[in-house]
Amino acid sequence: MAARPLRAAALAALLALAACAGSPQPSSGNVENGRRVTEKWCVSCHAVAGARNPSAPSFAEIARRPKRDDAYLRQFLEDDHFPMTMHRLFENEKEDVLAYLRSLR
């Protein structure tokens, strides 16, 4: 008879784990690495860390725009945008750039 409550508890634990596995938690990212990534790949167009004559908005301006929450910025980093199509970031780099943008708010 003791096996029945144990099986119920095990099943409840498995269901809880399955629910958590279906919803990935956003990474906090590394702000310093995000700054380095933007200085390497984005500075030719965006004002990053003192760059001059940008042909695109500064990262500080982007971060402070209304309705530019993490979900919006994450999706923007996923989509192709000319001439950004030349620059493909790894997933961890995207999270780091997102953390850097978040730090500029």
Residue frames relative to the residue before (quaternion, step in Angstrom):
aa qw qx qy qz dx dy dz
M 1.0000 0.0000 0.0000 0.0000 0.00 0.00 0.00
A 0.6222 0.5578 -0.3463 0.4263 3.62 1.06 -0.60
A 0.5740 0.6102 -0.3772 0.3949 3.59 1.17 -0.44
R 0.6061 0.5884 -0.3584 0.3975 3.60 1.05 -0.70
P 0.6850 0.4445 -0.3102 0.4869 3.71 0.79 -0.81
L 0.6222 0.5411 -0.3405 0.4518 3.57 1.09 -0.70
R 0.6558 0.4947 -0.3093 0.4791 3.59 0.96 -0.82
A 0.6401 0.5206 -0.3257 0.4616 3.59 0.98 -0.77
A 0.6579 0.4965 -0.3090 0.4746 3.58 0.98 -0.81
A 0.6449 0.5145 -0.3182 0.4671 3.58 0.99 -0.81
L 0.6484 0.5131 -0.3111 0.4686 3.58 0.98 -0.83
A 0.6439 0.5144 -0.3189 0.4681 3.59 0.97 -0.83
A 0.6480 0.5132 -0.3144 0.4668 3.59 0.99 -0.81
L 0.6537 0.5077 -0.3115 0.4667 3.59 0.96 -0.83
L 0.6490 0.5106 -0.3157 0.4674 3.59 0.97 -0.80
A 0.6406 0.5161 -0.3221 0.4686 3.58 1.02 -0.77
L 0.6524 0.5045 -0.3111 0.4723 3.59 0.98 -0.83
A 0.6479 0.5176 -0.3211 0.4574 3.58 0.96 -0.83
A 0.6420 0.5176 -0.3261 0.4622 3.59 0.99 -0.77
C 0.6674 0.4921 -0.3009 0.4710 3.59 0.97 -0.79
A 0.6443 0.5385 -0.3273 0.4333 3.58 0.98 -0.78
G 0.6627 0.5325 -0.3086 0.4267 3.59 1.09 -0.60
S 0.7576 0.3045 -0.1915 0.5446 3.59 1.16 -0.31
P 0.2320 -0.8093 0.5228 0.1340 3.59 -0.05 1.26
Q 0.3839 -0.7144 0.5404 0.2243 3.53 -1.01 0.84
P 0.4750 -0.6741 0.4701 0.3146 3.61 -0.86 0.85
S 0.4500 -0.6662 0.5257 0.2780 3.53 -1.09 0.78
S 0.4869 -0.6567 0.4787 0.3203 3.54 -1.07 0.61
G 0.3452 -0.7648 0.4829 0.2505 3.60 1.16 -0.44
N 0.4000 -0.6881 0.5598 0.2307 3.51 -1.36 0.31
V 0.3982 -0.7556 0.4707 0.2212 3.57 -0.38 1.27
E 0.6844 0.4950 -0.2992 0.4438 3.60 0.80 -0.96
N 0.6641 0.4727 -0.3142 0.4867 3.59 0.95 -0.78
G 0.6044 0.5527 -0.3520 0.4532 3.61 1.07 -0.66
R 0.6330 0.5100 -0.3222 0.4851 3.58 1.04 -0.79
R 0.6586 0.5088 -0.3121 0.4583 3.60 0.93 -0.87
V 0.6351 0.5247 -0.3271 0.4630 3.59 0.99 -0.84
T 0.6853 0.4719 -0.2993 0.4670 3.60 0.88 -0.88
E 0.6359 0.5174 -0.3374 0.4627 3.59 1.04 -0.65
K 0.6733 0.4899 -0.2942 0.4691 3.58 1.09 -0.65
W 0.8364 0.2683 -0.0954 0.4684 3.58 0.74 -1.08
C 0.7735 0.4135 -0.1869 0.4424 3.60 1.03 -0.67
V 0.5494 0.6816 -0.3714 0.3094 3.56 1.20 -0.56
S 0.5619 0.6122 -0.4030 0.3835 3.62 1.12 -0.39
C 0.7737 0.2718 -0.1661 0.5476 3.61 1.18 -0.48
H 0.7609 0.3570 -0.1862 0.5089 3.59 0.91 -0.91
A 0.4704 -0.6170 0.5420 0.3231 3.53 -1.24 0.52
V 0.1013 0.7750 -0.6076 0.1413 3.53 -0.48 1.28
A 0.8597 -0.0526 0.0248 0.5074 3.57 -0.87 0.99
G 0.8022 -0.3426 0.1602 0.4621 3.57 0.74 1.05
A 0.3818 0.7204 -0.4984 0.2947 3.62 1.20 0.16
R 0.2902 -0.7680 0.5517 0.1472 3.59 -1.09 0.71
N 0.8431 0.2297 -0.1694 0.4558 3.56 -1.37 0.37
P 0.1522 0.8114 -0.5531 0.1118 3.60 0.73 0.91
S 0.3364 -0.7193 0.5665 0.2203 3.55 -1.16 0.60
A 0.7133 0.3078 -0.2161 0.5914 3.56 1.34 0.04
P 0.6587 -0.5206 0.3419 0.4221 3.62 -1.16 0.38
S 0.5567 -0.5859 0.4620 0.3651 3.54 -1.20 0.54
F 0.6033 -0.5599 0.4164 0.3864 3.55 -1.21 0.44
A 0.6067 0.5441 -0.3568 0.4566 3.59 1.06 -0.65
E 0.6460 0.5110 -0.3152 0.4714 3.60 1.00 -0.81
I 0.6455 0.5167 -0.3180 0.4639 3.58 0.94 -0.88
A 0.6796 0.5126 -0.2897 0.4375 3.57 0.88 -0.96
R 0.7406 0.4269 -0.2231 0.4685 3.58 1.05 -0.71
R 0.4521 0.6843 -0.4628 0.3366 3.59 1.22 -0.01
P 0.5512 -0.6114 0.4444 0.3535 3.58 -1.06 0.69
K 0.8443 0.1949 -0.1648 0.4713 3.54 -1.21 0.68
R 0.5127 0.6052 -0.4463 0.4143 3.59 1.12 0.54
D 0.0703 0.8170 -0.5643 0.0953 3.54 0.49 1.23
D 0.7471 -0.4044 0.2726 0.4516 3.57 -1.30 0.09
A 0.6440 0.5293 -0.3309 0.4423 3.61 0.93 -0.84
Y 0.6522 0.5067 -0.3145 0.4679 3.59 0.93 -0.88
L 0.7006 0.4727 -0.2771 0.4571 3.58 0.80 -1.01
R 0.6203 0.5339 -0.3434 0.4607 3.59 1.02 -0.75
Q 0.6679 0.4886 -0.3016 0.4735 3.59 0.93 -0.90
F 0.6214 0.5432 -0.3389 0.4515 3.58 1.01 -0.79
L 0.6693 0.4936 -0.2998 0.4675 3.59 0.97 -0.80
E 0.6356 0.5290 -0.3198 0.4626 3.59 1.21 -0.49
D 0.6938 0.4988 -0.2703 0.4436 3.58 1.03 -0.83
D 0.4979 -0.6247 0.5112 0.3170 3.55 -1.29 0.44
H 0.0487 0.7697 -0.6341 0.0561 3.56 -0.98 0.90
F 0.3699 -0.7269 0.5314 0.2290 3.57 -0.64 1.07
P 0.6237 -0.2442 -0.7420 0.0285 1.68 -1.75 1.78
M 0.3547 0.7651 -0.4793 0.2432 3.57 1.23 0.29
T 0.4918 0.6698 -0.4360 0.3455 3.61 1.19 -0.24
M 0.5994 0.5657 -0.3634 0.4343 3.60 1.19 -0.38
H 0.7336 0.3963 -0.2076 0.5116 3.58 1.17 -0.50
R 0.0301 -0.7935 0.6072 -0.0258 3.55 -0.45 1.21
L 0.1827 -0.7914 0.5781 0.0786 3.54 -0.72 1.09
F 0.4900 -0.6100 0.5282 0.3299 3.54 -1.20 0.58
E 0.6734 -0.5092 0.3423 0.4124 3.59 -1.20 0.48
N 0.6697 0.4842 -0.3171 0.4653 3.62 0.89 -0.84
E 0.6209 0.5282 -0.3466 0.4641 3.63 1.08 -0.62
K 0.6180 0.5368 -0.3401 0.4629 3.58 1.04 -0.76
E 0.6618 0.4904 -0.3041 0.4786 3.58 0.95 -0.87
D 0.6437 0.5126 -0.3233 0.4673 3.60 1.05 -0.73
V 0.6419 0.4959 -0.3239 0.4869 3.61 0.99 -0.80
L 0.6234 0.5283 -0.3377 0.4671 3.58 1.00 -0.76
A 0.6471 0.5066 -0.3176 0.4729 3.61 0.96 -0.83
Y 0.6346 0.5216 -0.3249 0.4688 3.59 1.03 -0.80
L 0.6487 0.5039 -0.3155 0.4751 3.60 0.92 -0.90
R 0.6361 0.5344 -0.3230 0.4534 3.56 0.96 -0.88
S 0.6643 0.5172 -0.3065 0.4442 3.61 1.02 -0.77
L 0.6556 0.5278 -0.3054 0.4454 3.60 1.22 -0.41
R 0.5066 0.6731 -0.4134 0.3456 3.59 1.25 -0.19
